[in-house]
Amino acid sequence: MRSDRGKRSLADRVRRPREVHPEAAVLVTRDLAATAVRTRQGWRFAEDPSDVYAQRTPEQALRALVWATRNERWDVVLRLAPRRYRIGLSEEDLAAAWTQGEQAATLRAARDRIAAQLGTPVPHDDHEAKLELGGTHAVRLEREGDAWVVVDF
């Protein structure tokens, strides 16, 4: 049990926190939310919102996958695949699979499930991430060096 002095000290800390870190989510486009943080110089983006194909976080890798497939940037989609999947895989193979192959509609539906979750924090540790998409659907990612890659969705 806390003493009266301890309770007052806790109440003072709650009333007057030493540090406040204001931040806000800014909707840049329909599919892109960016975090803005308040600094002494004013509001700043926490990360560059124009780098839509970044892979430094699981969230960025998922955004890159959605944007790259919608914009037919097969070079980016190839970069988002784990190294072990890239062997023998080409941009032409990816283009065919996403636009005309038997699985094209399935791939696009999976992409749209991911797009609906953009902006959702992705639970992860230092090496793996997994975002539940509802039902039996999930997307799994792994870290390769400094980049996150999409293993399965």
Sequence and secondary structure as in RCSB ss.txt:
>XXXX:A:sequence
MRSDRGKRSLADRVRRPREVHPEAAVLVTRDLAATAVRTRQGWRFAEDPSDVYAQRTPEQALRALVWATRNERWD
VVLRLAPRRYRIGLSEEDLAAAWTQGEQAATLRAARDRIAAQLGTPVPHDDHEAKLELGGTHAVRLEREGDAWVV
VDF
>XXXX:A:secstr
   HHHHHHHHHHHHS S    EEEEEEETTEEEEEEEETTEEEESS TT TT  SSHHHHHHHHHHHHHTT HH
HHHHHS HHHHTT  HHHHHHHHHTSTTHHHHHHHHHHHHHTTTS   B SSEEEEEEETTEEEEEEEETTEEEE
EE 
